[in-house]
Amino acid sequence: MPSSIYIAPGDFHMTVEKDGANKVLRLNQGPKENFYRPAVDPMLQSMSKAYGPNILTVILTGMGSDGTKGAKTIVENGGTLIAQDEETSVVWGMPGSVATAGLCSVVGPIDQIAPKIMSFANRGNL
């Protein structure tokens, strides 16, 4: 639903599927990805399939490279990717992985990410 936030429960991947004109959240206990469940990659890949280019993904501080495969799918399908910079990240694993893969439209400090999100939303994308 618009203006809602959803958080995957522990030990479940969360994905999005099209159901006609609607989008439906699904939880599953598929194989762990990048040693994790929930993992970011299956969620981003499913969201890209459901929303196409009308998606903004923000990767914030986090360990490992989970999210990089999904972020690549987002960008390949015309979506936008923002990552937190190394200087303001506690751990630059996840944002560093997408940044060094060349997938980001913006890599910036945490205090500049919200204005970028608002800019994206004001273009009518959210």
C-alpha angles and dihedrals in degrees: 000000000000116000092018132122122212126194123197112237119237116284094014130100113221119215137171124229132185115243103183105296092342131084119223128197115226129192121206141167096223119153118306114262121209086359091299142107113209093039129178098225098068091045094051093044092052092045091052090053091049100042106024114192094351095086135101117197123195119194113198133184113315144132125265132005100287107140098036096100091045092046090053089054091049092053094043088056093051100264126138127246129198124183133192113246125247095248095061098034120098087207118014096197102108099031090040091053094055092040095052089045087063094239101125131098088194134018109185149142118288093251091059097049098078092057089051090052090049091050090053091048093048090057085067096255097121 
